[in-house]
């Protein structure tokens, strides 16, 4: 079984929680309707930040008798995701381990465990999981991107670029690929290439504050203060967070001192 499960579309919470709870209280639900309503309520609880309630619903689905494998698979996937969203990496990994043990040839289990390992700063294990995903499904673009991000964090830039290049061939309209590739070029001090990548990302997603902020840094190190200022202003207008703005100001100060040192030599 390699089908990727789609999360159900939810009504807004908390009205959704009441709607699903009323359905459970007032009707003798069973079979597909029961696990569908429990799953939807669990997702609504999760969206409302009610982790314990969400976990209870996902566990109940998993323990229901005579349900399809897809429902049991989804329950474990959702429960692991709930643990992961609240940074309980140990319990998330336990659920994904069980999922993989039960469905060892399903790429989605390895992908989600890879994400949990990455969040838990377990880079080696994350790379192994993403690599297993790609063995099972070579065109799984999110696994390529995420493995590239882990390689980037390890400063294994050639491996990161290889993954981003492959991802771009498979899904050329995903702006995140070009942002990540641009950041790699920034770290490699290949600033002109970085600008080109961020340009591409911004063409695909003009309102990406993150892409504008990173392009600002590349412009700065290419000596273009005007382009730096323009991208900083745009990033702010698009809602860049305080930390991003603070980092950009620090880059500006660093570059100014660097330039003065060079001028005095």
Helices and strands as residue ranges (DSSP letters): H 15-26, H 31-47, H 51-63, H 69-85, H 89-102, H 107-119, H 123-136, H 141-153, H 157-170, H 175-187, H 191-204, H 209-221, H 225-237, H 242-264
